[in-house]
Amino acid sequence: MATTHAEPNYMGVFWWLLALTIIEIAVIYMPIAKLIIVILLVGLALTKATLVALYFMHLKFERATLGWIAVTPLLLCLFLILMLSPDIHP
């Protein structure tokens, strides 16, 4: 027997994505250090990617196992970036 769930509020998600995009554009022009700008942009991009995955890919309504399968490549990518970063600036 299949379980049903309420229809996601796609327009609400759209407005959140639009607001995050506007914040990203504003962050680019802020007079702060480049490293902080990069960290803010990556954080905002991860937030937007999470919203898209949860609502448009319907991961919010799936089992936790499928969520872990989606998160694993992100963790591996983060691990590789951190392990290879000492080689970028010798």
Legacy VTK file of the C-alpha trace (Angstrom):
# vtk DataFile Version 3.0
C-alpha trace
ASCII
DATASET POLYDATA
POINTS 90 float
0.000 0.000 0.000
1.518 3.296 -1.093
1.619 6.196 1.304
0.594 9.596 0.054
2.032 12.938 1.031
0.908 16.496 0.653
1.854 18.337 -2.521
5.000 20.434 -1.885
4.639 24.193 -1.975
6.607 24.729 -5.172
5.950 28.470 -5.257
7.252 28.806 -1.707
10.428 26.964 -2.691
10.706 29.172 -5.779
10.563 32.342 -3.653
13.224 30.968 -1.277
15.478 30.127 -4.233
14.938 33.606 -5.678
15.767 35.238 -2.339
18.937 33.148 -1.989
19.982 34.100 -5.522
19.509 37.785 -4.744
21.587 37.348 -1.576
24.318 35.667 -3.655
24.436 38.624 -6.009
24.580 41.019 -3.053
27.423 39.031 -1.454
29.556 39.417 -4.576
29.538 43.199 -4.238
30.166 43.324 -0.476
33.473 44.950 0.548
34.767 41.955 2.507
37.667 39.525 2.120
37.546 37.184 -0.870
37.759 34.109 1.353
34.634 35.135 3.259
32.822 35.809 -0.027
33.740 32.325 -1.263
32.597 30.692 1.980
29.281 32.579 1.873
28.700 31.702 -1.789
29.435 28.018 -1.204
27.101 27.978 1.792
24.317 29.638 -0.180
24.839 27.255 -3.106
24.641 24.239 -0.785
21.446 25.630 0.724
19.916 26.058 -2.724
21.029 22.572 -3.789
19.466 21.127 -0.643
16.155 22.860 -1.346
16.125 21.562 -4.918
16.998 18.027 -3.835
14.435 17.948 -1.042
11.477 19.352 -2.921
12.006 18.959 -6.678
13.753 15.591 -6.447
11.286 14.554 -3.688
14.026 13.382 -1.306
12.077 14.882 1.588
9.489 12.152 1.174
11.918 9.245 0.728
13.604 7.058 3.272
16.711 8.293 5.045
18.817 5.720 3.169
18.203 7.480 -0.139
19.184 10.781 1.475
22.493 9.285 2.624
23.110 8.040 -0.906
22.647 11.618 -2.138
24.890 13.125 0.582
27.782 10.663 0.211
29.251 12.207 -2.998
29.164 15.639 -1.347
31.156 14.332 1.613
33.652 12.607 -0.689
34.089 15.808 -2.703
34.665 17.824 0.462
37.205 15.261 1.663
39.105 15.378 -1.646
39.157 19.176 -1.687
40.512 19.356 1.846
43.114 16.655 1.215
44.336 18.205 -2.048
44.330 21.848 -0.928
47.890 21.717 0.515
49.117 20.869 -2.985
47.518 23.970 -4.487
49.636 26.461 -2.532
53.062 24.914 -1.842
LINES 1 91
90 0 1 2 3 4 5 6 7 8 9 10 11 12 13 14 15 16 17 18 19 20 21 22 23 24 25 26 27 28 29 30 31 32 33 34 35 36 37 38 39 40 41 42 43 44 45 46 47 48 49 50 51 52 53 54 55 56 57 58 59 60 61 62 63 64 65 66 67 68 69 70 71 72 73 74 75 76 77 78 79 80 81 82 83 84 85 86 87 88 89
